[in-house]
Amino acid sequence: MASFLWTVCLSFLLLASGSKGAAPRKPIDVPFGRNYVPTWAFDHIKYFNGGSEIQLTLDKYTGTGFQSKGSYLFGHFSMHIKMVPGDSAGTVTAFYLSSQNSEHDEIDFEFLGNRTGQPYILQTNVFTGGKGDREQRIYLWFDPTREYHTYSALWNIYQIVFFVDDVPIRVFKNSKDLGVRFPFNQPMKLYSSLWNADDWATRGGLEKTDWSKAPFIATYKGFHIDGCEASVNAKFCDTQGKRWWDQKEFQDLDAIQYQRLDWVRQKYTIYNYCTDRVRFPTAAPECKQDHDI
Ligand SMILES: *[C@@H]1O[C@H](CO)[C@@H](O)[C@H](O)[C@H]1NC(C)=O
């Protein structure tokens, strides 16, 4: 009976949501070199299977990182990552989009390592016009070191959605009408890096990197980029409104996606700037647009 009711309820939600929301397309795997180049410490990146899989290495001398060759205005940006296994305390693995100017826009995923068996934290942030301070932190519902999982950002003129696999973990709506800047005219590059941040990453910096466990290794694949490639100076994308991520079903989440987002908020969220009244006595304006907060 319970499961019958549940099915009725779910179908109702599906009907109610119509064809509004949709999960992003599954990206295809292409070799690293097609879209990316190393940024620093080139010798700390290792390539496998013709470059379709890579490893970043952090040791006591240096971490490393890579970036996209192109800059993009809107799209769906994803990466398959297997985080540093075992004792990863003090390490941070990041995957983000960022524009290259002073009042920059940025969309961030940061994975904060931990001692063996202790949970990673996924911290996300959004910068618009150089202003950040929009951290959210969650635990994941799986061990991110065991298998590849897909971390992605959908970015169009309506919203920025952070996905972990197919689950939306965060939405940043375009709240231009509330006076909040929204990234729309500064092309961004994709970046990823692995580095030592034991001054803040794990339990606020209490847990230090254990260099006797080095090297620390994160593994990546899936280097396809689904975005509108722009020149660094482009103020708009001439295909805007015509690509799949601009279409109706990607302009808002549907009821099922909002349900999953609520599930993440209720069960896995450990910090949300929208509800931090110590740091922000008045919540940021965009938080009002935030479904159910
Ligand atoms: C690491 O583990 C501790 C203890 O379980 C936990 O409090 C903390 O949130 C975890 N993650 C990080 C990145 O500190």
The ligand as an ORCA input file, in Angstrom:
! r2SCAN-3c Opt
* xyz 0 1
  C      36.372     14.822      8.524
  O      35.927     13.989      9.540
  C      35.472     14.664     10.704
  C      35.121     13.609     11.748
  O      34.192     12.692     11.229
  C      34.290     15.547     10.353
  O      33.880     16.295     11.488
  C      34.655     16.493      9.201
  O      33.513     17.217      8.789
  C      35.178     15.674      8.038
  N      35.534     16.411      6.840
  C      36.390     17.444      6.764
  C      36.760     17.892      5.406
  O      36.859     18.024      7.711
*
